[in-house]
C-alpha cells in the first residue's frame, strides 16, 4: 500500500490545513441533499422522492422518511425515532438511535432497511421490505412482518425476535437474544446458525428463551445454536433438519438429523461474538493546532546562513491485520521566493520518536547538502516499523537544520513537503 499526500509549506515549512465551524440547523429541517456532519435541533424530514445523506450528524429529534425517500446515514446519532413509510430505503451505518426504528412498505413497494454497527435504544420493526441487521445491539425487540428477506448477523437483541412470513428467506447467525425467537410462515430457506446445506455457520446463536419454528415451507436448517428454553417445531414442510451444535432445554415436534444436547448449566451464562479481524489501515495525522513550522530569520555564520527548527509531530497508527512493516518518507521541493529558487538539498534533519506505543524506529539523520549529500531534496525516511510491530500509535518528529550559501538572494522562501506512507 502506498499513500502519498502533498502538504503546502509557508515560511520554509508549512503543513496546510483549515478549521471549519459546524453550523447548527433550526428545528424540523427538511433534507433533500447531502447534509454531511450537522446538528439538527429538532426533527429531520426526508420528503417524498428525496435523497438525504448524513455523515457524522446529530439529530435531536426524530427522522421521518416519506414515500420514495432515501436516507443514507453514516455515524449518525439520533435522540428520537427513525420512521419510514413506503420509502425507497433506509441505511443506518453507526452510531446510535435512542428510540425505535420503524420501516414499513405496502405490498407494491420494494424497499429496504439496512442496519449496521448501530446501537438502538428501543425496538426495530419492519414489514414488506428487505431487512438486514448486522453487528448491532437492539435494546428492545426485533419484529418483521411479510419482509422480503431477513438477515440477522452478529447482533444482540434484549427482547424477543419475531420474523413472520418472510417470502425470500431468513438467516440468523451470531445472534444473542435475551428473549424468545419465533420464525413462522417463511417460503424460502430458513437458516438458523446453519448454511444452506446444513453445515454450521462460523458464528453461533445463543437464545435465552425459546425457539419456535412454525409453518415454514422450504429448506429449514438449524445448527450451532443454543436454546436455553424450549425448541418447538410445528407444521414445517419439509421438516427441520438439525446439524451439529444444537442445544436446547427441551425439544418438541418433528425433525431429522442430529439430536439436540442439553445447554450448559449454571447460575448465569455469558455470550460474546468475536468478529473476523478487519483489514485495518495505515494512517498518519499532524499533531497540534498550528500547522506552521517557522525557521525564523537565518543567521549569518562564517560561510553560510543557518536556521533551525522542528517539524510538527506526526502520529502514525497501523491497524492492519498481521501488523505488516511500514515506513513514512518525506521529500521537500525547492524553496522559492518571488522569482528566486534555492535547492532543498540544503535542508537536513534528525528524526526522533516522541511516543512509541507502535514500535516505530526513527529514520537516519540527514545532513544539510551544504555539508554533504542531497539533503531532503530526495525521499528520506522519517520513521518505520518492522513486521509484527505493536498495534499502538507512535508520535514522530524531526529537528530541522538549514544551511544556505552566503550568495543566496534575500527573501522569505517557501517550499512543499510530500509525505509518503509505504508498506
Secondary structure, 3 states (H helix, E strand, C coil): CEEEEEEECCCEEECCCCCCCCCEECCCEECCCEEECCEECCCEEECCCCEEEEECCEECCCEEECCCCEEEEEEEEECCCEEEECCCEEEEEEEEECCCEEEECCCCCCCEEEEECCEECCCEEEECCEEEEECCEECCCEEEECCCCEEEECCEECCCEEEECCCCCEEEECCEECCCEEEECCCCCEEECECCCCCECCCCEEECCCEEEECCCCCEEECCEEEEEEEEEECCCCCEEECCCEEEEEEECCEEECCCECCCCCCCCCCCCCCCCCCCCEEEEECCCCCEEECCCCEECCCEEEEEEECCCEEEEECCCCCCCEEEEEEECCEEECCEEECHHHEEEEEEEEEECCCCEECCCECCCCCCCCHHHCCEEEEEECCCCCCCCEEEEEEEEEEEECCCCCCCCECEEEEEEEC
